[in-house]
Amino acid sequence: MRGAIPAQLNPSSIALLAAATLAIAAGAACRRTERLPTRAEELETAGDGAAVRPVAAPDEVQDGGTAAAGLGPTPRGAARRVTFPTPDGVTLVGDWFPSPLGPAAPTLLLLHGERGRRADWQPLVERLLASPGARASVLAIDLRGHGESTATTAGTVRADELSDDPHAGLKSWSGVVTDAAAALAWLRAQPEVGPKLVVVGVDLGAVAGARAAAQAPAGHDGVAEVVGIAGLSPAELHGVAWGAETFPALAARGVHGFAVAAEDDTAEPPQGVLAVEAGLGVANTDCEVFRDGGRGLALLCRRPEVEGRLLGFLCRRLGATAEFAIPLPDGTSLRATADLSLDAGGPVVVLVHEVGRGRVSLKKLRDALAERTPYDLVSFDLRSRPATPAADADGGAGSADATPGGPAAEGATTGGTAPPGAEFMEGVPVDDPRSWWQLVRDVEQVVRAVTAGGALPAVDGGASVPRSAWALVGLGFGGTIAVAAAGNLVGDAALPPLAAVALVSPIANGHGITLWEPLGNRLRPTGVSVFAAAGARAAMSAHDLADGLGSQAKTVRSIGLMFRDRAAVRTYTSEAHAEQLIHVHADLAPAMAEFLYARVEDVLRHGLTPVAGPPPSVEPPPRPWVGAEPSKDADAGAPPAVPLVPDRVQMMPALRPNRRIPLDTLHGPRLNVPPPLVRP
């Protein structure tokens, strides 16, 4: 038979076949760190818009020190140039940014890579110290032979003179481990350094930092302890290796790791990423190898989502979580939780839970946002009320425990207390305490408390500075309330700009509150971006069976068509609602986090671009458009309110929870906005 495998193979053929098989297996094992295989996700989207616009990559210094300039000024202030010796006689030069928080400040040590310099960290340092309220202390040094660290007790040393021989003394590459250890010792002697410290390094700088952290004595009595190591393209170069004792020592201290690299890096960094993941454990690391992106700091510039993940890792290791109360004008106080980042003046994300739940229902979403965004996260309990049946004009949520006003989730807590004997109700003036609009006013007060006031009330001990931007996340009817509050706040000049809104299982109309008026007439003209997701079978009524979309899915579609390239929408083949949708679909929360980071960073760098023209109509059609096919004509008018899902689009199925999904497999196929449908 032509093409059949011979029945017998000679020994040499068997050996070649075995060698090829082993080579392919080894290559597959070290090329990527994906938790799940790459797959084309079935995703319905009405345009994800442009991501964060990349910034220029840092200039590379090929000779290791011709450009001696250090780090420039940041929004928090200029650096203090410092020098200190190493035990073997090299004088190291660095830039020191002490924190205004004093001894409670988290600290970062930045170590450049092969033939780099401390000035390469300028974009990251500017992002870390983006406001006067930035909490972190930062030290960036020039390793021996690089930048200004060329003086020694025996003369001078330059990068091109360093040798791979570990016995070459001052001129050995292995001396960079000594440099990192000297920097850690210097930091521990500074009064501005708090008890937590993270080392960030590029290629061999990451290896040197990890080894120095493992060899350093354990912190005690408030002495800084290394709690995390982060590597950008970590690699063993010039004989600077991880060592057999490094990871066991770090793991014993509970150190967490972050490591990313790209396959197009000639230094073969996947092995370094795998070493970090294997040495510290999958549960204690955030590691990934991308297909492209360059080496070291170039990854942060060419892949902005990597910067978000790195900053999120730093916030998780150096930040804090605090419980506090937000007072309201009527004497009520709302219990709240703040996940503090490293910048008290940076953006803040306000999360609003589904009505009838509590802020504890947002934990999975909070964890995903904290992992991928470097912002303060504030979640709070809406004031309590007796449970009443939902009255949603668009069909509500499909079950008692998934409707606004349904029974609270087990373990949920409530904030504040409604006036005695009063229930939230419709048909009363909006300023009546019994009106559902009372919740809208509560959200407005929370936003004002955590944005215009600067520091979080009774939580943050840093400088009180205004926020640079804010974003809003709402689930179910809580999202409707949040959007109504945002519509009232968006024109307030005392508040920072609203960069993005994210809605899960949005309810278009309920209890006299609607999404469309604030979304279309107030938020859309400002240039704000919107993320929306829902289950297609959630809140489905009898007349929805014609097109297979429930009211929440139709609301998501209409939001996507209203905001066009400023929207990212997802529709799942699911009946789950609000936080249940986040738990069932493991990719939803990370995708929302990446969207928020991209849009908030774009607003910080380039501002909002107002949108001209009236919003498209979202009035429901008189009858379902059964059997209508997309028109081939150009889009000449407003999109329909209830568009059908094109045949070429498949909805995203449920994924198994508790599985870590690589960043670049979360994005499904991008589809253009479908053309208007022709009514039959």
N, C-alpha and C positions, 0 to 999 in steps of 0.2 A: 504494500500500500504506500502510495507516495506521501511523504511527510511523516511516516510512522517512525517511532524511535526504535533503533536496532535492539534486538532481543538481548544481545550481549555487548558489554562495553569493556574495552581493555583497561588495565589498571591506570594507565596515564590519563585516559579520558575521565575515569572516575575521579582521579585526583584533581584534574582541572575543574570538573563540575563542582566538586566539594569546595574548592577554593573560591570559585565564583559565588557560590551560594553564601559562604561565610562573609565574603566581602560585601555583597549586597545587604546582608543582614546587619553587618556592622555599620554600614553607611546609613541605613534606615534608622538605626538606633541613635546615632549621634547627630543627625542632621536637624531634627526638630524635637521639641519637647511638648508636642501636642498631647493633651489628655484624651482627646477623641480624634478619630481620623477626620481629615478635611472632607467636608460635605457641602453640597449646594443647598443651603437652607431654603425651604419654600417660604418665601417672605412676600407679603403684599406691602408695597410701599407706594406712596404718592409723592415721592421725591425726598431724598434725604438732605438735599442742599449741599453747599460747600462746607468742608470741614475747616478746622483752624488753618489759616493761611500760614505756610511754613516761614520761618525766619532764616536768615542767612547762617550757614554753618561757620563755626569759628575757624579763623585762619590757622593753618598748620605751619609749625615751625620745624623745618626739616633738620636743622643743625642742633636742635635742642637748647637754644638759648640766645640767638641773635637779637630777639626782641625781649628786652629786660623789663618792660612795663608790667606792673601788677594790675590788680583789679581796680576798676574805676568806681566812682561814687554810685550809690544806689538811692532809691527814694527814701530809705531810712537814714542815710548819711554816708560819709566817706569811711574808708577802711583805715585802720591803724597799722602801719608797717612795723613788723616785729622780726627779731632775729634771735636765734637760740642755737647752741652747739649740740652736736651729737657726741656720743661717747668716744667715737673714733676720730674726732677732730674736724668735722665738716660743719661750717656755719650755714644753717638753713634760714631762708628768708620767706616770710609769709605775710598775708593780709588778714587782719583780725577785725571782725565785726562783733563787738560785745553787745549783748542784749540789754535793753532797758529794764528787763524784769529782775536782773540781779542773780542771786544764787539759785533761783528756781528755773532758770532758763534752760531749755533743751539746746543741745550743741551738735554741730556737724563738723566733721573733718573731711576736707576735699583733697584727694590725691590724684594728680593728673597721670597720664600714661606715658608710654615710651615716646621720647622726644617731644613732650608737651611742655606746658608751663601753667602757672597758676592763673594767668589771665584768660585761659581757655574757659574757665568756669563763669565768666562774666554773665552770659544769658541766664544761667541757672541761679546765680546769686541774686541777680536783679529780680527774678521771679520769687525767690524765697523772701527777699526783703523789699517787697513791692509797696509797702506802706510804712508810715512811722510806727504803726502798731505791731509790726512783725515781731514775733516772740523769740526766734531762734538766734543763738550765737553761732557764728560761722568762722572757721579758720581754713584758709587755702594756702598751701605751701608749694614752693619749688623744690622738687627732689634734687638730690646731689647731681651736679653737672648740668642742670637745667635752669633756665631763667637766670635769676640772681644768686642761686645757691651754688657758686663756683669756688668760693674761698675755703681753704683748708689750712690746717696747721703746717702742712708741707708744701704749700703753694696754691695752685689752682687745679681744678678738674672740670672737664667739659664732657658732655654726653658722648661725643664721638671718641673719647679716650677711655670710656668705661669698658671693662672686659667681662666676658662670661665666666672667667675663672673666679671661683669663690674665694681663692686665696690671694687675690690681687690687692687686698687692703682697701684703701680709700677709693681706688679706681675700679672697684668691682660692682657689677650690677646688683649683687646680693645685698649691698649696703643700703638699698632703698627700704628694706625691712627695718634696718636700724633707724632710718629717717622717720618712718611712720611711727616707730616706738617712741622716738624722741618727741614727736609732735603730740602723741597721746600723753606723755609725761608732762609736757608743758601745759597742756589744757587742764590737766587735773590740778595744777597749781594755781589756776586763775580763779579769782573770787566770783566771776560772772558765770561760771560753768555750773550747771545743775547736775542732778544725779543721772541723767540719761544722755547718751551720746551715740551717734550713728556715724560710721565711716563709709564714705562714698568714694569709689575709685574707678579708674579706667585701665583696662587691660592689666599690665603688671602692677599698677597702683592698687587695684582691687585685691590682688593676691598679697601684696605687701601689707595692706591694711588689715586683711583677715589674719595674717600670721602675727602681726604686732598686737592685735586685739586678743588673740589666743594666748600670747606669751605675757601679756600685761597682768599684774596682780589684780585680784578681784577687788571691786570697789566696796567701801564700807564707810559708815558714818558720813553719808552724804557725798562721798567721793564719786566722781563720774564713772559710770559703768557702761561699757559698750553693749547696747541692746539690739543693734542691727548692723548688718553690712550690706552694701549695695554695690553691685558691679556692672559696669557698662562695658560689654565685650570683654569679660574677664578672661585672661589667658596667661599661661605660664611661658614667659619669654626670658631669654638671656639667663637661663638657669634659676630664675626666681620661681620656685614651685610652691604648691600648697603645703606640702609636708604632711607626714603621717599623723601628727598630733593636733593639727589645726582644727579640723572640724569636730573631733570628739571633745576638745576643750570648749569650743564655742557652743556646741549643742548642750553640754553639761550646764552652761550658764543661761540657757534659754534664749540664746541669740537667734534672731530671725534673719532671713536672707532675701535679697532681691537681685536677680540677674537677668539681663537681656542681651541679645546679640543678633547679628544678621548673618545669613549664609554667604553673602557676598564679601565678607571680611576675610582677607587672605591669612589672617592670624589663626584661623580655625577656632573661633571662640565657642562653638557648640560644646566642646569638651569642658570648657570652664563653667558654662551654665549647668551642664549635667553634674559637674563636681559639686557645685553649690547645692543643687537640689538633692543629690544623693547624700551629701555630708550632713546637711541640716534637717532633711526630711521634707517630704512634699507638703505636709501640713504646716510647716513653719517657713515656707518659701513662696515667692511669687516669681516664677521663672518662665521664660519663653524665648524661642529662637525664631526670628522673622525671616522671610525669604530675602528681603533686601532692606536697606536702610543705612549701610555704611558701618563705620567703626566708631566706637566710643561716643563722644559727645555729638557726633553727626546724627546718631539715632534720635536724639532729642529734637533735632531740628527737622529732620526728614520725616519723622513719625511723631507728630505732636501727642498722640495718645500715649506714647511711652513716657513722655514728660509727666502726663497726668498720673500714670501708674506709679512712677517714681515718687512724685510728690505725695501721692496717697499713702505709699509705704512709709515715707518719713512722718506723715501725720499720725499714722497708726502707732508707730514706735515711739514718737516723741510727744504726741498730743495727749489729750486727757478727755474724760467724759465726766460731766457734772450734772447733778440734779438741782433745779432751782424753780422758783415760782415767778410768774409774770403777773403783776398786779393790773387790774382793770379799773376804769373810772368808777364803776358802780360798787367797788369794794370787793368784787370777786377776784380770786387769783387762780390762774391756770398752772397746773403742774407741768413742767417741761424738762426735757433732756437736751443737753448740748454736747455734741461731739466736736471738741475744739481742735482746730487745725494749728498751723504755725504762724498765722497772720490775723491779728485781731481787727485789722482794717481791710482785710481781703473780702472776697465775696462770701455770702451766706446763703444757704439753701434752707427754705422753710418747708417742712413737710406737714401735710394735713391728712389725717387718717379718715377712713370712711365713718360716716355718722353712725353711732351705736357701737363702735369699736373703741379702741384706746391706742395710745402711742406705742404700746408694746406690740401691736400688730404690725408695726413698721420695721421691726428689727432686721429682718432679712434684707429689706430695701436699704436700710441705714448701713448695714455691713457692706453691701455692694457699692454704695456711693462713697463710703469711707475708703474703700480699697482702690477706687479709680479716680477720685476727685480730691483736691487739696483744700476743700472749703469747710467752714464751720457748718455743721448740720444741726438744725433746731427742730425738734418734734415736740408737740404739746398735746394735751388732752382738751378736746372741745368740751365746753361746759355741758353738764349732764342734763337730762330731761327724761320724763316718763316716756316709755316706748309707745309710739302711735303708728298706725298703718301708713305706709308710704302712699303718696298721691302724685305719681310721676306722669306727666303728660305724655312721655314718650315710651311708656311701658314699664318703667321701673327696672328692678333687678330680678329676676325670675324666681327667687325663693325668699322665704321669710328672713333667713339669716344672711341674705345678700342684698337686702333692700335698705335704703336710708330709713332709719327709725327701727330697724329690726333689733333683736336681742343682742346685747353686747357679747363679743367673743369671750371665751373662757379666759380668765386671767386679765381681762382688759380693765383699765382704770379710768376713772372719769375725773374731769377737772372742774372745779367750781360747782355751784349749785344754782339751779333756776329759782326765781322768786317763789316762795311757798304757795302752793296751790295753783301755780300757773304752768300751762303746757305750751310748747311752741305750737302755733296754729296759723292757719291761713285766714285771710279776710280781716286782719287787724292792721292798723297803721304800721308802717315799716319801722317807726321809732318806738313801737310798743315793745316792752321786754319779752312779751310772749311771742313776738313775731320770729319767724325763721331768720329774718335779717339780723337778729341779734348775733347769730353765729358769724355772719359776714363782718359785723363790726368787731367781733372778738379777733378775727384773723387780721383785720386792719391794725388793731392795737398791738398784736404780736409782731407784725412786720415792722411797725414803727419802733418798737422796743429794741429790736435786734439789728436794725439798719441805721436809722438816723441818729440813734443814741450812741452808736459806736460799739463799745464793749457790751457784752451780755450782762444783764442785770445780776448783781450779787454772785457772779461767777468769775469773770475775767479780772485779773489783777494788773493788766497792762494799761497802756495809754488809751484814753477814750478818744477814738478817731472815727470819723464816718466810714461806712462801708464803701467799697469801690463798685459793687454791683450786688444784685440778689436774684435768686431764682426761686420758683415755686413748684412744688410737687403736690398733687392731690389725687386721692383715690375715691372712686365712686361719687356719691353726692358730696363728699368732702371736697372733691375737685371742683364741682360746680360752685360751692361756697367760696373756694379759694379764688377762682377766676372772677367772681363777682367782686370780691375784695380787691383783687389786683386792678380791675377796671376803675375802681374808685381811687386807687393810689397812684396810678400811672402818671397822672398829670401833676403830682405834688413835687415842686422843685426842691423841697427839703430832703427828698429821698434819692438814693442812687438809682441808676437805671435798672429796670427789670430786663434781664438778658434772655431768660427762657422760662417756659412753662411746660411741665410734664404731667400728663393725665393718664390714669389707668382706669379702665371701665368708666369712661365719662358718661354722665347722665345729662341729657340736653336740657330738660325742664323738670322742675319739681318744686312743690311748695311755693310757687310764685317766683322762683329764682330760675333764670335761664343762662345758658352759656353764650348764646349767639350775640346778644347785644354788647356785652363787654368784650368778647373776642373780636367781633367784626368791626365795631365802631370805635373802640378805645385801644385795644392792644395791637391789633393788626397794623394800624397806621404808624405805630412807633417803630416797627421793624423787629418786634420780638419774635422768637422762634418757638415752635410748639412740637412736643412729642406726645403721641397719643397711641394707646394700645387697648385692645378689648378682645374678648372671646366672641366668636361669631354666633354661637348659640346661646349666649347669655341674654337674658331679658327678651326672649323670643316669644311673640304672640302668634295667633293663628294666621293673621294676614302676612306675617313675615316668612311663612313657609314657601311662598312663591319664589323668593330669591335667596333663601337660606341665610339671611343676615338678621340678627336681632337688632334692637334699637341702639344698643351701645356700639355695635360694629358700624351701623349706619352713621352714628355720630362721629366715630373715628374717621370714616371715609370723608364726611363733609368737612371735618377740620383739615384733613390733608388737602382737599381741593380748595379750601378757602385760603390757606397759607402757602400753597404751592411749594416753591423751593425752600421755604423757611420751615417746612414741616417734615417730620419723620413719623410715619404711622405703621402700626403692626396689627394685623388681625389674625387670631389663632383659632383653630378648629377646637373650641373648648367652650364649656359652660361655666368655667370658673369666673369669679367676680373679684375685683379689687385685689386685696392681699393674697387671696387664693390663686389668682392668676400668676402672681409673682412667684409663688411657691411651686406651682405646677410647671411653669416654663422657665427653665434655668437660665435661658439667655436673655430674658426680658430686663431684669435689673441691671446687668452689665451694659446692655445696649443703651438703656436710659442714662446710665452714668457717663458713658462715652459721649452721648449727645449733649448732656449738660456741660461737660468739660469743654467740648469743642465750641459750643455757642458762647459760653461765658468768657472763655479766653479770647474769642474773636471780638467780643464786645469790649474787653479790656484793652485790646491792642488797636482796634479800628473804630470803636464806637458803634452805635446803632444807625442803620440807614433807613430813614422813614420811607414808608410805602404810600404812594399816591393812588388815588382812585377809590371808588366805593367798593366795599367787600362784595363778593358773590352772594347771591340769594341762597338762603338755606331753608326756605319754606318747603314743606313736604308736598309732593305732587298729589293730584287728586286721586290717583289710583296707581298700583304697582305697574312698573314697566316690564311686563312679562314678555320674554322672548326678544327684547331689543338687543341689537348688536351695535358695537362701537362704530361710529361714523368714521369714514376715511377723510372727511373734509377737515380743513384747518380749524383749530379751536378759535371760534370767533365770538364767544360770549361767555356768560357766567356758567360755571359747572352746575350740574343738577344736584339737588339735595340728597337724593337716594340713588347713587350710581350702582350699577350692577358690577359684580366682580368679573372681569374678563376671563374667558376660558383659559387663556395662557397663564393665568396667575393661580398658583396653588397656595393654600394657606399653610401656615407653619404648624406642624403637629407638636404634641406634647413631648418634651424631652425628659429623660430621667433626672430627678433632682439630685443634688449633692454631687454632681460631677463638674469638675473644673473644665471650662471650655476655653481654648486659645482665643486670643483677642481677634486675630484676623480670620476666624471662621464664623464670627457672629454676624457678619454682614452678608445678607443674601443678595440675589440679583437685584440690581437697581432698575426700576421701571419708570418710564416717563409718565407724566400725568395723562390718564386716558382721555381721549377726545370726548366731546359732548355726545350724549346718546340721543338718538332720534326716536321720539315717541311714535309708536305704531298707530 
